Amino acid sequence: MEPPIPLHTNWTNVPVQQVAEGISRQMIVGQSLMMCRLTFAPNVVTAPHSHPHEQITLVERGSVLYTVGEEQRLGKPGDVFHFPSGAWHGATILDEEVVLVDLFTPLREDFLKG
């Protein structure tokens, strides 16, 4: 069996999917880990939710107000949020475009199916 081949790419080479109105997503998928780069239009709200996947999010650009459990936390560029499996969370995009980079494990099969 041959060893896996490492990937070197740039976000400009990763296809963009329109997920919902005001939300686009790019994905790089490994064997058990995936990275998603999401771009949100101003004032988009993602309903609070939980999922079995562990998630780490880096705020790349813009400001986002997160619901984390019962709390609200402001995320700014450079901030990192860790959402363990089953953690309740949601996001409200403020008055500017926001770019988030999410890491998920295991793979989000729901994302892969479209």
N, C-alpha and C positions, 0 to 999 in steps of 0.2 A: 504494500500500500504506500502510495506517495504521500509525503507530508503536505498539509494544507498550504495554499499559496497566499501570502499576505496581500492585502489590498492597500493601495495608495491612490487616493483620489482627492478631489476638491469639490465642495458643495456645488460649484457651478456646473459640474458634470453629473450631478445626481438629479434624476427626474423629479419634477414637482407635481404633486397630486392635489387637486382641489378637494378638501375633505368636507367642507360645509361653507356656507356663505361667510366670507371673511376669515377663513382658516385654510392654509395650505400646509402640506407636509412633504418632507423629503426623508427617505429612510436608507440606512445602511444596515444590512442584516448579516449577522454572524451565525455561528452554530447554536449558541444559547444566549446571546446578548444582541440587542439592537440599539441603534442610535437614531433618533428622529429629530429633525430640525423643523420646528413649527413656526409659521409666521401668522400673526393675528392682526387683523385690522383694529383700529381704535374702537373701544366700547363693546367688544365681543365678550360674552359671558359664557363660561363653561359651567354647567350645573355641578354642584358637589357630588362626588361619587367615590367609590372605592373599587379596587380590582386586586386580584391575587398576585399581580406582578410587583416586584420591587422596582421603584423608580427613583432616579436621581435627576434633577433638573437644574440646568445652568441658565440664568437669565443673561442672554447675549446682548440684547438691545431693548430699550424701553422700560416701562414700569408696569408691574402687575400686582394686583391685590389678591393674595391667596386666602382662601378659607382653608385652614388646617385644623381639623377637628372642630372645636368650638371657637377657635381664635381666628383673627384676621392678621395677616402679616404682609408687609409691603416688600416686594422683591424688586431690586434695581440691578443694573448691569454688574456682573461679577458675582452676584449672590447665587448660592447653591442651596437647593431644598432636597431633603431626602424623605421620600414617602415609603415607609416599609409596606410590605404586603398587607392589604386590608385597610390601610390608612384612609380616612375620610378627607377629601381635598377637592377644591375647585378653584377657578381663577376668574377674575374680572379684569379685563384689559382696560387701562385708563385711557387718556386722550391722545395716545400716540401709538404707532405700530410697535408691536412687540415680537421679538424673536427668542424662542426658547429652544434649548437643546436638551432632549430627554434621553436617558439611558434606561432600558427595560431589560429585566431578566425574570423569568424566562421570556422567550419571544412572545410578542403580542400577536397571536394568531388572528385575532379580530382585525388588526391592521393589515395583515398580509392578505386577507381575503377580500380587502377592498372596502 
